[in-house]
Amino acid sequence: MTESEPESESSTPVYDLVGVGIGPFNLSLAALADGAPELRTLFLDAKPAFSWHPGLLMEGTTLQVPFLADLVTMVDPTSPWSYLNYLRHHDRMFPFFFSERFHIPRREYDAYCRWVTEGLASCQFDAHVDRLGWDERRELFVVAHRTADGALTRVLARQVVLGVGTNPVVPEPLRPLLADSAHTGRVLHSADYRTHRARLAACDDVTVVGAGQSGAEVALDLLRHQDGAGAGGPYVRWLARTNAFAPMEYSKIGLEHFTPDYIRYFRALPEDRREQLVREQWQLYKGVSDETLGELHDEMYERTIGGTDPRAALHPGVEIVATEVAGGDYVLTCRHAQQDALFEIRTSAIVSATGYAATRPAFLDGEEGEGGEGGERGLGTLVDWDAQGRYRIDGEYRVALDPGVSGTLYVQNAEMHTHGVGAPDLTLGAWRAATILNAVAGRTVLRVPERAAWTTFGVPRPGSGTDRAHPHLPAPASAHSAVHEENVR
């Protein structure tokens, strides 16, 4: 149906749940919802097919979580959409078994997710959402999206889940360069690294910015483009604001921060305490795997055999404060934080591996001409944003809306400020999707564990054993009774 063909009210399909965005998290929900046949679901994505961080799908890179953290297994190991079933369908079970892998290739995870989307009728690509609104008369969400040929289609939904992912973030001094097409291919975010990999490998000098896994992988890949003696290929420089190139926290007890137990504890904390914790816990989600750090060290060790200098440098504790173009190069003015000293770096190319952040989707504020009708309000005006323009999100991932909206809006991977460092981590993806699915269905479609960690986060509850020595300890506030629990629908 096109804009010139007004649709009748009866012809507009109504879904129990419409998902916007098909990344791993909404795909997990789509896969789990396949086991709830009473629900009519639809998931939309603007891309022509599933792709997951294509700019970083280099050979040799792996997930930072075990393969059990696939789309479904952590809550439903019997699902037909598990990674192991993907291997069985592609006759890769024996090779996988003999490889003794626990962390799988990133490229194969991408292929696995694509296989799931191809098997789920609920997943629709080439569907660019223009507008998400609320129809007050019908008391339904209206999702207006365009197909590849430009035709406008409207569907109705009782509930909607946003899984649109995050957008690349770059330091402010690099933004003008990144926005100027004259620098395309030489100043870029790591999300586009693979696209411009050959050009970067041919540069004389490449500076990588950012202390996380992406920065480490880009630096390592560029090092491997040097020849055996290190004379060919680019000089590789790695800068980071953190005081060290630190390994990701990967101890068995430390990883319990990625459990529902920690989420419940974190949600009950005051907002300022939550903000502080997220900043302090950067090694839980911004560090580098031990293996990658070891490979970087080994590459540089090889290049110094025989007394040669490595054509590489690592600079922690450094931030870029200004940039300028000088001839065909870039001059970076940098500040070393601990020494409070400025210095300059001249480089041929810059890769900003500085992460991602959740942003407000444009379709929340779509204009009336973009799929809107009389009596329909754009959802952006109906979301109860917090003081920093973020969603207020409850324990079941509902977004706080205007009281006049009777439908429910959920969100995935935009809740680090309310749920903690596990928001972007694949470990909790299936658990969060199951939590949302149970809320959407109004029944327990999939049982989720009451307790998943050995660690007691916060004051122990009476009866836990600790109160025997301290019989007068008060019961701690739960995540559901704390004053910081948002009252949302």
N, C-alpha and C positions, 0 to 999 in steps of 0.2 A: 504494500500500500504506500502511495506517495503522498506528498503534502497536498497535491491537487485533488486527491481522492479522500474526502472526509470519511472517517470510519464510523460505523454505527456502534452504539454503546454495546450491543450484544455481541458484536464481532471481535471486540478487544479481548484477547486472552487474559485470564486471571490466574496468577500463580500463588502458591502458598509462600514461596520464597524466591526472590530474584537476587542473584549475586552479581556485583559489578566488579570486574577484574578477575582474571584466572591466573593467579600465581600459585605457588605451592599451597598457601593457606586456604584460599577459596576452593582450590582443586581438592584439597583434603575434605572439605565440607561436602563438595559435590560427590565425591567417591563414597563417603559415609552415608550420605542421604540416599544413595542408590539402594541401601538396605532398608529404607523406610518408604515402601511403594505407595503409601497413602498420601505422601507429599508430592505436589506438583512443583518442580523446581526448574529454574533456568539460570544459567551463568553466562555472562557476556564479557567479551574482551575485544578491544580494538585491533589487536595484532592479527595477522593472517593465520597464525598457528602458535602453539605454545612455545615459548622460549624463556629461558631462565638465565639472566646475567650472561648473555651471549658474548659480551666483550671480554669475559674472564674465563671462558671455557678453553683454557690451554691444556695441552697434553701434560699429563703428570699431576694435575691438580686434583685434590680430593675434597669431599665434604668434610667439615669439621665435626660432624656428628656421626655415630654409627649407623649402619644401614637400617637398623630397626626403627630409626626415626624417619621412616618413609611416610607416606600420606595417611596410612591407616593402622599399621601394626601395633602401635603403643596402646590403642584402645580396642582394636578388633583384628587380631592376628589371623582370623578365619576369612577375612575379606578377600574377594577375588582381585582386589586392586592393590595387593601388596607387592613389594619389590621382589620378593621371592617368586611370586606367581609370574611377574614380568620375566624373570630369568627362565622359568620353566617354559613359558610360551616362546621364548627365543632360543631354546636349547642351549642355555648358558649355565645351567645349574652345576654341571660337573666342573667346567672351567672355573666358576666362581668358588666352588668348594675347594679345589686344589690351590687356588690363589691365596687362600687363608686371609681374605680381606675382611676387615671390620669397617674401615672407612672406604667408601666406594669412589670411583672416579666421578668427578663433577659432570663430565660429559655424559656418563651413563645415567646419572640421576636426571639430567635434562631429557634424555631419550625415554627413560621410564615414565616421567610425567607426561610427555607427549603421547606415549602409548595409552595412558589412562584417559587423556582427553579424547583420543580417537575412539575409545570404547564407550564413552558416556554420551548419550543422546542429549543430556542437559547442557552440554558445553557448546557454546556458539561463538565462533571467532568472526573477524571482520565485522564487528558490531560496536561502533563507536558511540558511547552514551553521550548525548548532548545535554540532557536535562533529567533531573530527578526531583519530582514534585509530590505534593500531597493533594489529592482530590477530596475536598471537604464534604462534598455531597455524597460521593460513593464510599467515602472513608477507606480509600485505598491509595497506595503509592502509585505514581505514574512514572514509568521509565521510558524515555524517548531515546531511541538509538538509530543510527544510520548504518545501512549495510554498505558493502564495498561499492555498489553502483550508485550510492548516494540517496537511495530511497529511505524515507523516514518511517519507522515503525514504532508503535506505542504498545506497551504491555502494562498490565496492572498487577500489583503485588500486595499481599497482606503484610508481608515482612520483607525487608531488604537487608543484605549484608554487603558492606563495602570491603573489598580486598584489593584495592588499587595499587598497593605497594608503596614504595617510597621513591623520592627523587634525589638525584645526585647533589651533593653539597660541595662547594669549592671555597677556599679562602677568599675573602673580599678582594685582596690585591690581584688575584688571578681572573676575576670575573670579566673585566673589560676585554682581556685577551681571548677568553673563551667565547665571548659573544661576537667577536670579530672574525668573519669568515676567512680573512687573510691569514689567520693563524691555525686554521683547521688542519688537523693531522700532526701539529707540533705542540699545541697546547690543548689538553683534553683531560676529561675525567677518566678514571680507570674503567668505567662502564663501557667505554668505547675503545679500550686498549687493543683488543684483537683486530678490530677493523683497521687500525693504523699501525699494526705491529711491524710490518715490513719497512715502512718509512722510518719509524723510530729506530729500528735496528741499524739503519743506514746512516743515522746521525753520528756526529762526532762526540756529542756529550748529551746525556739525558739525565734530568733531575726528577726523581720520584718523590712525591710529598705525601706523608701519611704513614703512621706507625703500625697500622693493622695488617691483617692477613693479605688484603688486596695489594697493599704497597709492597709487602715482602715478596709476593708472587710475581709482581711486575718487575721488581728489581732482579729477582732470580732469573726470570726469563730473559731479560736483557743481558745479564751476565753470560748466559748460555749462548748468546749470539756472538760473543767474542770468540775468536779462534783459539786453538789450543794453547798458544803462547800468550794470549791476552792482548796481542797487538792489534788485531782487527776487531771491528765492532765498536759500539759506543763506550765511552767512559760513563760509568754508572754511579750516580750520586743519590743517596737516600737520606732525606730529611724528615724529621719528626718533631712535633712539639713536646711529646712525652720525654721524660728524663732518661728513658732507656728504651731500647728495642726489646720489649718484655714478652715472655711467653704467655700464652693464654692459660688462665687457671683451668687445670684439667685433672685435679685430684678428685678421687671418688666422692669425698665429702664436700669438696668445693662445688662440685656439679649439682649438689642438692639445691642450689639456688635456682635451678631450672626444674622446679617441681611445683605442683599446685599448693603444697604446704607453704612454700616461700611466698607465693602470690597472695595467699590469704593474709599472711603476716604483713607483707608490704602494703597491702591495701588499707590496713587499719592504722598505718602511721600517719602523722600530720603531713600536710603537703610539703612543707619546707624540709622535713626530714627525708621524704622520698626524693626530692630534688638533689639533696646532698648525697644520698646513697648512690644514686645512678651515676653521679660524677665520680665518686670514689671507687666504684666497682668496674672501672673501664677494662680491667684485665679479664673480666668475665666474658666480655663480648667484643672487645677491641684489640685483644692481644694477638700474637702470632703463634702458630703451632710450633712445638719443639722441633718437629721434623723439618719444617721449612727453614727455621733459623739455622738448624744444623747443616742443611744443604747449602745455604748461603755461605756459611763459614767454610765448608769444604770446597766450594767453587773458588773462593779467594785464596784458600791454602794452596790449591793446585796451581794457581797463577803465580805464586811466589816461589815455586821450586826453581832453584838455580839462582836465586837472588834478585829476581825481577820484582818490580813494584806492581801491586794489583791496580788495575785500571778501574778502581772503585773506591768509594768513600762513604762512610756511615756517620751521620751527624744527628744525634739525639739532642733534645732540649733546645731546638731551633724553630723559630717561626718566621715566615715571610711577611715583611711589613710593607714592601713596595716593589713594583716591577716597572721596567722600562724596556723599550725595544732599542737595540743598538746594532745597526747594520742588519745582519741576518740572524743575530743572536738575541737572547734575553738576559738582562741584568737583574738579578734578584737581590734586593736589600734585605738582609736577614738579621735577626736579633737572637743572640744566645741569652736565654732567660737567666740562668744562674750567674753568669758573668756580667749581665746587663751590658753587653757589648754588641755593636753593629759591625757587620762585614758584608762584602758583596760576593756574589757568585755569577759567573757568566756561563750560560748553557745554551745548547741548540734546541732543546725541547723540554717540555714539562708535562709530567703525568700526575694529576692530582688524585691520589687514592685516599680521599678524605671523607668517604662514607656517604650515607644517605639519611634523609629525614622525611618524616611524614608531612604532607602538605594538604591544604584544603582543596579538594578536587573542584575544577572549574564547573563541572556539571551541576554542582549544588546550587550554583548561582546563575544557571542558564536563563536566558531571556525568554519572554513570553513567546517570541517568534520561533523559538527552538523547541517546538514540541508542546508548548503550553496551551492551555485552554481556559475558558472562563471558569471560575470557581476553583482553580488549581493554584497552589502557592509553591514557589520554589523552596526546596527544603533548607537551603542555607539560612534563611530567615527564621526557621523553626527549630534549629539546633540550639541547645543551651550551651554555648561555648564558654569555656572558663576564661579567666582574666588574661591568659596568654594565647587565646584563640585556638585552644585545643578541645577535643571532645571530652565531655564528662562521661565516664564509662563505668557501669556497675559490674558486679561479680560474674554476671553471665554475658558480658560484652555488649550489653545494650547501651545505646547512646541516649543521653538525656535530651528530650524534645519538648516542645511546647505542649502544655497539658491538653490542648485541643486535638493533638494527633493521637489517634487510637491505635495506629499501626506501630510496629517495632522496627527500629533500625539498629543493626549490629555493625561492629567494625573489627577488623583483624589487622594486627601489626601497626597500630597507631596508639598503643596504650602503654608505652614504657613509663610514662609519667604517673599512671595509676596502677600498673600491675608489675612494674619492675623490669629487670634486664632480660627476662625470658621472652619478651614480646616478639623480637625478630628471630628467635632461635627455633630451628626446625624440631628440636626435641619436644617442645610443647605444642606443636602444630596440630597433631591429631587430637590431643586432649582438649585443646581449645575448641576445635571444630565439633567434637562430640558434645561439649558443654553447650555450644550454640544450637546444635541439632536437637538436643533434648528440650531446650527452651522453645524452639520453633515448633516442634511436634507436640509439646505439652505432655510428654510422657518420656519415660526412660527408654530411649531407643538403644543406647549403649551405656553400660554401667561405667562410671569413672571412679577411680579409687578415692577413698576418704583420706588415706594417708599414703604418701609416697616417699617420705624422707625419714632418715634416722635422726636428723638434726631437729632439735626443738628451737624454733625461731621465736624469740620473745620469752616472756615470763611463762613458766610451766603451769599447766592447768592442775587444779586439785585432782588427786588420784593418780597423778603421773609417777609418783614415787618421790619426787623432790619435796613435796609438801609434808612428808613424814618428819623431815628434820625442821621444817618451818610450817607448823600447822596453821599459822595465822596468815599465810600468804593469800592475798585476794585473787580471785579468778581474773585472768587477763581479758581485756576486751576482744571480742572476736571481730573478724572482718565484716561480719554482717550486723553487728550491733554498734560499731564505732561511729562516732559523730561524723566521720569523713565518708561514710557510705552514701553515695548519691541516690536520691530518690528519683529514679528514672522509669520510663515506660519503654 
